[in-house]
């Protein structure tokens, strides 16, 4: 059977790069079924001990000391010199993957997997036998937008926002190859929509919360870095008007501590979950989310119209700065660096709901509608300029979904 083969390069520095890689693979199957073969490679972790150590250090810094990332970021920028025309660390493993899989397109989801990787793929497979593309998840440009994203020889370069695209062009991406294509979330995020009039029902019947209370979503990334126990005392002050949705990522100790905390605060309504697969649903029933500037979570919050309070405890990492800057400039979003900052924001909103309504209005003005299939079609079409396969494109949303992961009458509704 003739297939289009797409190699996706990613790494688990945070969770956003992997999330977008997985979303791309799911979309390809949703739209093209078995005509498109997607292979995802954790290229940094699997290719060399140097790269793997760098990933581990990055994640440790994110959990423990975000301020240190400014130093780490500056060092990593040096890869733009090392990988100027080929791959330095992890070259042997990457060559093995290229020879074995022989992709028609190499798609990078990570800043450190563009420069050198595209040139080496062309050298091994032939310039006429492989295409390249980059999906950059940053919201804006400036300090924190890694120069490693910029490989001018790329065939297509996708940015999340016009602001980020303009910066990429300024740094060397040819304007005719630069496109803006939105959030790249899983297909289920577009199918599983809770109607506004049913959100109270979901809060009550699925989460065990009150349908009439202001709901604060305390979020974290996959690695579980959080300040939940510092923030919850503020919410308890407003237990008669406020409740919380709390997720812990893959941080088991945080989950255990929060379960114990909840048992000792019966006056406060609180839903607690570890690593969550339903963030897209939790956002739809929350009034605000408190999160670090991770691009994936913030993109989902924007898509579902849930205003963001940025968690800057311990400082903001350079990449997070890009996200914070976009929402600060576009929606005047709040940033907190301490429990006292959070208490000030919540106090203002609890005393006068109109202040929250103003923040919500500004945030919603940033939101835009998108057709998530356009990005997938463009990437697959680019890969197929090499393969020339006869692809059968499936409709989206499916004409007659047979099952839904939502219960009690919620049906998949395209957003």
C-alpha positions in Angstrom: 0.0 0.0 0.0 1.3 3.4 -1.0 1.8 5.6 2.1 3.1 9.1 2.8 5.7 8.9 5.6 6.2 11.8 8.0 8.9 11.9 10.6 8.0 14.2 13.6 10.9 15.4 15.7 10.1 16.4 19.3 11.4 16.4 22.9 9.9 16.4 26.4 11.2 19.8 27.5 8.0 20.6 29.1 4.9 18.9 27.6 3.9 21.2 24.8 6.2 19.9 22.0 5.1 16.3 22.6 1.4 17.3 22.9 1.6 19.0 19.5 3.4 16.0 18.0 0.7 13.7 19.3 -2.1 16.0 18.1 -0.6 16.0 14.6 -0.4 12.2 14.5 -4.1 11.9 15.6 -5.2 14.5 13.1 -3.4 12.6 10.3 -5.2 9.4 11.2 -8.5 11.2 11.6 -8.3 12.8 8.1 -6.2 10.3 6.1 -6.4 7.0 8.1 -3.8 4.5 6.9 -2.7 6.6 3.9 -0.4 8.7 6.1 2.2 7.1 8.4 3.5 9.3 11.2 6.5 8.4 13.2 7.2 10.4 16.3 10.8 10.5 17.6 12.0 11.9 21.0 15.1 12.9 19.1 17.0 14.7 21.9 16.3 12.0 24.6 17.0 9.0 22.4 20.0 10.3 20.4 22.8 11.1 22.9 23.6 11.3 26.6 24.4 15.0 26.2 21.0 15.8 24.7 19.2 13.6 27.3 21.0 15.3 30.1 20.0 18.7 28.8 16.4 17.7 28.7 16.5 16.4 32.3 18.2 19.6 33.4 15.6 21.7 31.7 12.7 19.9 33.4 14.5 20.1 36.8 14.9 23.8 36.4 11.2 24.2 35.4 10.2 22.4 38.6 12.7 23.8 41.0 14.2 27.1 39.9 12.7 28.8 36.9 15.0 31.8 37.3 18.0 29.5 36.4 16.6 28.9 32.9 17.9 32.3 31.7 21.4 30.9 32.1 20.5 27.5 30.6 18.7 29.2 27.7 21.7 31.3 26.8 23.9 28.2 26.7 21.4 26.2 24.5 21.3 29.1 22.0 24.9 28.0 21.2 23.4 25.0 19.3 22.5 27.4 16.5 26.3 27.5 15.9 27.0 23.8 16.4 24.1 22.7 14.2 24.6 25.4 11.6 24.7 23.0 8.7 24.5 19.5 10.2 23.8 17.6 13.4 26.5 17.5 16.1 25.2 15.6 19.2 23.0 12.6 18.4 24.0 12.4 14.7 24.4 8.6 14.6 20.9 8.0 15.9 19.3 10.5 13.6 21.1 9.0 10.6 19.8 5.5 11.7 16.3 6.8 11.8 16.6 8.5 8.4 18.0 5.4 6.7 15.5 3.1 8.3 12.3 5.2 7.9 13.1 7.2 4.8 10.5 9.9 5.4 9.0 12.0 2.7 8.8 14.9 5.2 10.6 15.9 8.4 8.4 18.0 10.7 10.1 19.7 13.7 8.0 20.5 16.8 11.0 21.7 18.8 13.4 24.6 18.6 16.5 22.5 18.9 15.5 20.1 16.1 15.5 22.4 13.0 19.0 23.6 12.2 21.2 20.8 10.9 18.4 18.3 11.0 16.9 19.5 7.8 20.2 19.8 6.0 21.3 16.3 7.0 18.0 14.8 5.9 18.5 16.3 2.4 22.1 15.1 2.3 21.0 11.5 3.2 17.8 11.2 1.2 18.4 13.7 -1.6 16.9 17.2 -1.9 14.2 16.0 -4.3 13.1 13.1 -2.0 12.4 14.9 1.3 10.6 18.0 2.4 10.8 19.9 5.7 8.5 21.9 7.9 8.5 23.5 11.3 5.6 24.2 13.7 6.6 26.8 16.2 4.3 27.1 19.2 5.5 30.5 20.5 3.0 33.3 20.9 5.3 36.3 20.2 8.9 37.2 19.4 11.8 38.7 21.3 14.0 37.4 24.1 12.9 33.7 24.6 12.3 33.0 20.9 15.2 30.7 20.3 17.3 31.3 17.2 17.3 27.5 16.8 13.7 27.8 15.5 15.0 29.7 12.5 16.2 27.5 9.6 15.7 29.6 6.4 15.9 26.5 4.1 12.7 25.1 5.6 9.9 24.4 3.0 7.1 25.6 5.3 7.2 27.4 8.6 4.0 27.5 10.7 3.5 30.0 13.6 0.7 30.2 16.1 0.1 33.9 15.8 0.7 36.7 13.3 3.0 38.4 15.9 5.2 35.3 16.1 5.2 34.9 12.3 6.4 38.4 11.8 9.2 37.8 14.2 10.2 34.6 12.3 10.3 36.5 9.1 12.4 39.3 10.7 14.9 36.6 11.8 15.2 35.0 8.4 12.3 32.8 7.4 11.2 33.6 3.8 7.9 35.4 3.9 6.4 33.1 1.2 7.0 30.1 3.4 5.7 31.5 6.7 2.1 30.8 7.6 -0.2 31.3 10.7 -2.2 28.2 11.6 -3.5 28.2 15.1 -3.3 25.9 18.1 -2.8 22.3 16.9 -4.9 20.5 19.6 -6.2 17.0 19.5 -9.3 16.3 17.4 -11.3 15.5 20.5 -10.8 19.1 21.8 -12.8 20.3 18.8 -15.5 17.6 19.1 -16.2 17.6 22.8 -17.9 20.8 23.5 -20.1 21.5 26.6 -23.0 23.9 25.7 -23.0 26.9 28.0 -26.4 26.0 29.4 -25.0 22.5 30.4 -21.9 23.6 32.2 -23.5 23.7 35.6 -24.7 20.2 35.0 -21.2 19.1 34.1 -19.7 20.8 37.2 -22.3 19.1 39.5 -22.6 15.6 38.0 -19.1 15.0 36.7 -16.9 17.0 39.1 -18.9 17.1 42.2 -18.9 20.9 42.4 -21.5 23.6 42.7 -23.0 24.9 39.5 -23.4 28.5 40.9 -19.9 29.2 42.2 -16.9 31.0 40.6 -14.6 28.2 39.5 -10.8 28.6 39.6 -8.7 26.1 37.7 -5.3 25.6 39.3 -3.2 23.9 36.5 0.2 22.5 36.0 2.3 21.0 33.2 2.9 17.3 32.8 5.9 17.3 35.1 3.7 18.7 38.0 5.5 21.9 38.9 2.9 23.8 41.0 2.1 26.2 43.8 -1.3 24.9 44.6 -0.9 24.8 48.4 0.1 28.4 48.4 -2.9 29.5 46.4 -5.7 27.5 48.0 -5.8 29.5 51.3 -6.9 32.5 49.3 -9.8 30.6 47.7 -10.9 29.2 51.1 -11.6 32.8 52.2 -14.3 32.9 49.6 -15.6 29.3 50.1 -19.2 30.6 50.0 -18.7 32.0 46.5 -15.7 30.2 45.1 -14.5 26.6 44.3 -11.5 25.0 42.6 -10.5 22.5 39.9 -7.0 21.3 40.6 -4.7 19.1 38.5 -1.3 17.8 39.6 0.4 16.4 36.4 2.7 13.5 37.0 3.5 14.7 40.5 2.2 12.0 42.8 3.4 13.7 46.0 1.5 16.9 45.0 -1.6 14.8 44.5 -1.3 13.1 47.8 -0.7 16.4 49.6 -3.8 17.9 48.0 -6.0 15.0 48.9 -4.9 15.4 52.5 -5.5 19.2 52.3 -9.0 18.7 50.9 -10.0 16.3 53.7 -9.1 19.0 56.2 -11.1 21.7 54.5 -14.7 20.4 54.2 -16.1 23.9 53.8 -14.4 24.3 50.4 -15.5 22.5 47.2 -12.5 21.2 45.3 -12.1 18.7 42.4 -8.6 17.1 42.3 -7.1 15.1 39.5 -3.5 13.9 38.8 -2.5 13.9 35.1 -5.6 15.0 33.3 -6.8 14.0 29.8 -9.8 16.3 30.0 -8.2 19.7 30.3 -10.3 20.8 27.3 -13.5 20.0 29.3 -12.2 21.5 32.6 -11.4 24.8 30.9 -14.9 25.0 29.5 -16.5 24.9 33.0 -13.9 27.2 34.7 -14.0 31.0 35.1 -10.2 31.5 35.2 -7.1 29.3 35.0 -3.9 29.9 37.0 -1.0 28.5 35.1 2.6 29.0 34.1 3.2 30.3 30.5 3.2 26.9 28.8 2.0 27.4 25.3 -0.2 24.4 25.1 -2.3 25.1 28.2 -2.5 28.8 27.3 -3.6 28.0 23.7 -6.4 25.8 25.0 -7.4 28.5 27.5 -7.6 31.0 24.6 -9.6 28.6 22.4 -12.1 27.9 25.2 -12.3 31.5 26.4 -11.0 30.9 29.9 -9.0 33.9 31.1 -5.5 33.3 32.4 -3.7 34.4 35.6 0.0 33.8 34.9 1.9 32.0 37.7 5.3 33.6 37.9 6.4 32.1 41.2 10.2 31.8 41.1 10.5 33.9 37.9 9.4 33.4 34.3 11.4 31.2 31.9 12.4 32.9 28.7 9.9 30.9 26.6 7.1 31.6 29.1 8.0 35.3 28.8 6.8 35.2 25.2 3.4 33.8 26.2 3.0 36.3 29.1 3.9 39.2 26.8 1.3 38.2 24.2 -1.5 38.0 26.7 -0.3 41.0 28.7 -0.3 43.2 25.6 -3.4 41.8 24.1 -5.7 41.2 27.1 -4.0 42.9 30.1 -3.8 39.5 31.7 -2.7 39.3 35.4 0.6 37.9 36.6 1.3 36.7 40.2 4.6 36.2 41.8 3.4 35.4 45.3 0.3 34.3 47.3 -0.2 37.9 48.2 -0.5 38.8 44.5 -3.1 36.1 44.0 -5.0 37.3 47.0 -5.1 40.8 45.6 -6.5 39.7 42.2 -9.1 37.4 43.7 -10.1 40.0 46.3 -10.7 42.5 43.5 -12.8 40.1 41.6 -14.8 38.8 44.6 -15.6 42.3 45.8 -16.8 43.5 42.4 -17.7 40.9 39.7 -17.6 43.7 37.1 -13.8 43.8 37.4 -13.7 40.1 36.4 -16.2 40.8 33.5 -13.9 43.4 32.1 -11.0 41.0 32.2 -13.1 38.3 30.5 -14.2 40.7 27.8 -10.6 41.7 27.0 -9.5 38.1 26.9 -12.3 37.0 24.6 -11.3 39.7 22.1 -8.0 37.8 21.6 -9.8 34.6 20.6 -10.2 33.6 17.0 -12.0 30.8 15.1 -9.9 28.4 13.1 -10.3 25.4 10.9 -7.8 22.9 12.4 -7.7 20.7 9.3 -6.0 23.3 7.1 -2.6 22.9 8.9 -2.8 19.1 8.6 -3.8 19.2 4.9 -1.0 21.6 4.1 1.7 19.5 5.7 0.4 16.2 4.2 0.2 17.9 0.8 3.8 19.1 1.1 4.9 15.5 2.0 2.9 14.1 -0.9 4.8 16.3 -3.4 7.5 13.6 -2.9 5.4 10.5 -2.7 2.6 11.4 -5.2 0.2 9.0 -3.5 -3.5 8.8 -4.1 -4.8 9.9 -0.7 -8.4 9.6 0.4 -9.3 12.5 2.6 -11.9 11.9 5.3 -14.5 14.5 6.4 -14.2 16.4 9.7 -16.1 16.4 11.8 -17.2 12.8 11.2 -20.7 12.7 9.7 -22.1 10.3 12.2 -20.0 9.8 15.4 -21.0 6.5 17.0 -19.7 7.2 20.5 -19.0 10.1 22.8 -16.7 10.3 25.8 -19.2 12.6 27.4 -22.0 11.2 29.5 -25.5 12.2 30.5 -26.6 13.5 27.1 -23.5 15.5 26.1 -22.9 14.9 22.4 -19.8 15.9 20.4 -20.4 19.4 19.1 -17.9 21.0 16.7 -16.7 24.3 18.1 
